[in-house]
Amino acid sequence: MKSTTTQNSLLAAVALAGLLVYVLACSSFSPDDSQIAFPAFDAKTGDFGVTVLDRKSGRAETVFSLSIAKRLHAVAYETRLLRAQWIDDQRLAVFWPGGQHDDDALNIVAVTLGGKGPVRYWQIQDLDKMDEKLVNPLALAGSRLLVPVNSNLVARLDLDTGRVESRPCRGETMMLYPSGRSDFVFYAAQSSNKEDQVEFGKLDAATFAQTPLLKADASLFDGEGPLALSRDGSQIATAQKKGGACQIVVLQPGQTPRIVPLASGDEDLELGSLCFSPRADVVFASFASQPEGATNVSLGLMEIPLKGNPVERTVLLAGLAQSHKDSARYLQLNSSHDGKTLALCTTYLCIEPDDAKTAAANCGLFLIDLAAKPYKISKVALPVMQPGKEFK
């Protein structure tokens, strides 16, 4: 029997009770970087859904509304776990969990921008730990979606044809991550013969063939910290807390894990998502910080060089209520494919009906231009939740 500690470490999942408080603030760049998709309220209808920003014109348009879930009879859907990812430059895949008869179902809708194609809908049922699968981006490789069904069974849905195929894979407690390419996704799995070891590698999107990249001690994954892989899969970064202090652990094949300390014990620091720079010499992280004795919280971006330079912070929002101390996990970073821009969305801050003024000031899509320091930051204001509007 596999140990519970090792399985929890590999999953690196947040407490699901916390997910019911906020909405995942996740954004996604189109393959050509010209558009960004993110969750938002529709200013006209008040419905929650997906908005797409055209970066050149600055125009933002709602392209999907979760009101469709009611028409699909998916009455048990969980709004806060909505996620959108690009299939190609003109198509989006939208994901949310739950259904009329199965809480462990994954709903998928393929949307063509501009109404130039059909809207297609699928539901994959009986998935283990469905909510946890949506905390991170799903393993989408072009038009092929790969999803772990249970411990080592992986399902593949072709979003062009609707064909579904499942295969058992090597390892236990399989987790999948997108690679940004159409031919493979990354995987992390507990080694079948060593329960204290985690294997990372590439999973071929066409053949399900696995190519190991590195193996690591499962104790390096504390079950709560975020995880990121470099674009070629040669480096893995995760966050840990040791003695109340936060640190980044970077893994490479054949090398001793590299530890980068981030904060001392006089600060309550929480990291959200992580992402590598294109050269994998910097790790970027979203963060929430509350200094010891302070009553307010700051949210922002942390730049963590891996070659000895000092860690730098860019505060995006300051003076937030203490209740936002644990919200970094919902503040998810996304990098453009050219590596020149980071997007960070604060949609969950739109849900403050008792303080609409504060919500309006804090709710936005932040774009961080990495071309030169100090970074140029622009904000696209987002609509807040309308008074009296039901939000599940």
Number of C-alpha atoms within 10 A of each C-alpha: 4 13 9 8 15 21 22 16 20 26 23 20 19 16 11 11 8 13 18 14 13 21 26 27 26 29 28 24 23 21 19 11 18 14 21 23 24 26 31 31 22 22 15 9 10 19 20 24 22 23 22 25 19 16 12 8 8 11 11 16 15 20 17 23 18 17 11 12 19 13 9 11 12 20 14 17 23 20 20 20 23 25 28 27 23 23 24 15 15 15 19 24 21 22 20 24 28 24 22 14 12 16 20 17 24 23 20 21 19 24 22 19 17 9 9 10 12 10 12 14 15 14 16 18 18 14 20 14 14 19 20 16 22 17 23 19 19 20 25 29 24 20 20 23 22 26 23 25 23 17 19 19 17 19 19 22 20 16 21 12 9 13 10 14 11 15 14 14 17 17 20 22 23 26 24 24 24 21 21 17 13 17 16 26 25 25 24 23 25 30 20 16 9 13 19 19 18 27 24 26 20 22 23 16 23 12 10 19 13 18 14 15 17 18 19 21 15 22 14 18 24 20 21 20 25 25 21 21 23 19 19 14 20 15 19 22 22 24 29 22 17 10 8 14 17 21 20 25 17 22 21 17 13 9 8 10 17 13 15 18 17 17 17 14 13 12 16 20 24 24 30 23 24 24 25 24 19 17 10 18 13 18 23 23 27 27 28 26 24 22 14 10 9 12 13 16 22 22 27 20 22 20 18 22 18 17 9 8 10 11 17 12 16 17 14 17 15 14 12 17 11 14 10 17 20 19 23 22 25 25 29 25 23 26 23 20 15 11 16 15 19 22 23 25 26 27 29 25 24 26 22 17 15 9 10 17 12 15 22 18 14 22 24 24 24 18 19 20 17 14 11 8 7 9 13 12 15 13 16 15 15 25 19 27 26 20 12 8 12 10 13 12
